[in-house]
Amino acid sequence: MNQRIWINIFLLVVIISLSTTIFFKKDKINDEFIILSNIDPNNIEKIEIQRKALDTLSFNKKEGEWYIDLPFKFRANPNRIESILSLLKTESYKKLKLDEVDIAQFDLRDPRVILTLNNYEFSFGTTNPIDQKRYILFDQEIYLTNDFLFPQLMVSFEFFLETKLLPDNINITSIKFPQYEIQKNDNKWVSTKTDHSEEKIKDLVSKWEKATSLSISKYEKKDSKGIVSVQTYSGKKINFSIIETEPYLILAREDIGIQYNMGIDNIYNVF
């Protein structure tokens, strides 16, 4: 064998050796992680967030959909709920027995947040000053975890609301805009605007069925620039006040005290 072949064989052996070392080290690292619980997130049907110096939030699951109960009953944002439930399967870097430590040093004697999932209670303590990971008390043990959830649990209730303007599977029968109206007559869509074909009307209805805001915030009372009234087959009417159209669209539900902050292009999509 020439020298080049020997060099290639040597390099191959080195690569295999390094790969094996990395593989086993990775397995060892993974073995050191502790899963916070063995609770199935799919079995959770009630969520309560008790927050020190802030209002308590509660959620209930009904027919597969999550709703916020306080301060009023409304659809919850499924992504926010999923983030909360992901705590159950989060990895912990360290576990301490409750009877072996002083919980006061972890700020767990009077925790700022207590998260209850069904009847399972998770108390959020302070963060580790070195790596900023957070201590969580659950089932008589203290876990050290990544601090991804605590900041979310401390925000206003609007953060947890569904950003979709209308419920899923809604059956719209008419939409009344400030300047015109579209409605369904004998299973055919018509408009008081003469340049609207039925295809164009159906496209507009579809956009309202799917319309989603960028964010939701507390309603800031202002003079309305008009009302959009959505009528459903069940007889329910949902009114949206037009608060702003520039630089982007803001629609308010004055009846429940929230406003939808839409994208800059939505004014052209839904009117």
N, C-alpha and C positions, 0 to 999 in steps of 0.2 A: 504493500500500500504506500502511496505517496503521502507526502506531508499534509497536503490539502485535505485528503480523506480523513486522516487522523484528527485534524483540527475540527472538521465538521462533526465527527463522532463525539469528540470532547464537548463541543458546544451543545449538541443534542442531549447529552447526559446532564449537563448543567441546567438546561431548560427544563427537563423532566424533573430534576431534583427541586428546582425552585418552585415549579408548579405544584408539586406534591406538598411542599412546605406551606405554601400559601393556602392550599386547599384545607389542610388539617388545621392551620391557624384560624381560618375562617369558620370551620366547624366548631372549634373551641370557643371562639368569640360568640357565635350564635347560641351555644349551649349555656353561656353565662347570662343571657337575657332571660327574664322571667315575664311571662304573660300575666297581665294584671288580674284577669279572671277567666273562668271557663264558662261564663254566662253567654247564652246565645242571644245576640242582639235582636233576632227576629221574634223573640218571646217577650220583648219589652213593649208594654202598651200604655205606660204612664211615665211621664218625666216631670220632675219638680226641681226648680233651681231656687234655693234659698240664698239670698245675697245680703251680706251685712251692709246696712245703711242704704240698701236699694230695695225696690219692690220684688216680690216673689213671682216667678214665672212658672206656669204649669201647662203641660201639653198632654193630650190624649189621642190615642190611635183609634180610629173608627172606620171599619170596613176597609182597612188597608191604607187609609189616609190619616196624616197627622194634622191636628188642629191645636192652636194656642187657645187657652181658656180665658186668660186674663191679660189685659184689662177688658177684652171682649173676645168672643169666639170668632176665629178666622183661620183660614188655611195656613198651615206652617210650611216654610220652605224645606222641601225634602233634603236638600244638600246640608242645611244647618242641622237637621235632625240626625242625618247620617254621621256628621262630624262628631256630635255628642255621643252617639252610640259606639263610635270607633274607639272610645276610651276603654271599652270592655276588653278589647283585644290588643291594646297598646303594650309595648314592651317596657319593662322596668329594668333599670341598670343596677338597682340595689333594693334589698328588702330587709326591714328591721322589725323585730318583734315588739309589739306595743308595750309589753311588760318589762322590756329590757332597756327602755329609753325614757327620757323626760319629754313628753309631747309638747311641752311649752316651748322648747328650743326650735321646734318646727312650726310654731304658730298654729298648732292644731287643737289647743285647748278651747279656743273661741274662733273657729275658722271663718274666713271671709266668705267662702262659698261652700254650701253643702248640696251636692247633686244626688237626687234620689231617682233611681231607675227601677220601677215597680217598687219593691221593698228593699232594694240594695242601696246602701248609703255610701257615698264617696265624699270625704272631706278634703278640701284643698288647703294646704298649708303654704309655707313660705317657699322661696326658691333657694337652691344651693348657691352661695355667693361666688363660687369658683366657676361653675359651668352653667349656671342659671336654669338648671333642671328643677322641676317642682316636686315637692313631697305631697303624696296623697295617701290618706288613711282609708283603708278598706278592710273589712273583716278582721279587725284586730291586728293588722300589719300595716307598716308604713312603706310605701313604694316611692322610688325616685324615678320620675318619668320626664320625657320631653314636654316642655311647657307650651303645647299647641292649643289647648282647649280653654284654659283659664281666661285669657283676654276676651274670648268670644262670649263667655258666660257673664261678663261684666258690662256688656253693652245694653242699649235700650231695646225694648221688646220689638221695635220695628225691624230690627236686624233679622229676626226669626220669621218674619212674615213671607208668605209666598209672593214672589215678584211677578207672577203671571196675573194679568188684570182680571181675567174671567176664569171661572171654574172649568175644569176639564169636562168634556162631553156636554157643554152647554148647548141648548137648542134655541138659537136666536131667531126671533120672528120679526124684529124691526130694530133699526138704529136711527135715532133722530139726532141730526147734527144741527148746529146753529143756522145753517143756510139751506139745508135740504133734508129729506128723509128717505130711507130705503126700507121696504117691508116685503114680507112674503104673503102673496095672495094666491090662494088655490095652488099652492106648491110652486109658484113662480115668483121670482124676485123682480120687483119694480122700483123705480126711483122717481122722485119729483124733479130730479135734475135731468134735463132732456138728452144730454150727451152720454148718459150711462147705459151701456148695453148690459144684458143680464150677466154676461161673462165677467164684465168689469165689476158688477155689484157682488157677485159670488166671490171674486178675488178680495174685495174689500171686507166682506164678512169673514172670510178665512183669516185675513190679517188680524182682525179683532179677536177672533177665537184663539189665536196664537200669541197675541201681543204680550210682551214681557218688558218690564222696566229694568233699568240698570240698577236702581236702588229704591228703597222706600224710606221716607222720613216722616216726622210728625208734621201734620198739616199746619202751614203758616197762613193764617187768614189774610186773604187779599181779595180785591174786586175781581169777580169772575169775568172772563172774556166770552163766556157762553157755556152751555151745557151739552154734553153728549149723553143721551139716554138710551140704554140698551134694554130692550124688552125681550123676555123669554117666553117659551111655550107654556110654562107653568104659571105665568102671570107675574113673575117677579120682575121688578124694574131696578136697574142699577144705574145710578147717575154719576157721571164724572164731570167735575167742574174744570174748565180750561183755565189754568192759572197763568201759564206762560207759553208762548210759542217760539220765542227767540231768547237766547241763542239755541235753546233746545226746548222740547215739549215737557210741560209738567201738568199732570192730571191729578185732581184731588177727589177723594171720597170724603166729602164733608161729613157724611152721616156717621163715619167711624173715626174721623180725625187723622187720616193719613194721606200722603200724597205720593204719587208715582213719578220718579224722575226718569224720563225717557231719554233715549239716544237722540242725537241731533237730527237724524234722518227720519224719525218716526212721524214728524208732522206731515211729511209727504206720503208716508205709507198708510196712515189710518184716517186721513181726511180726503 
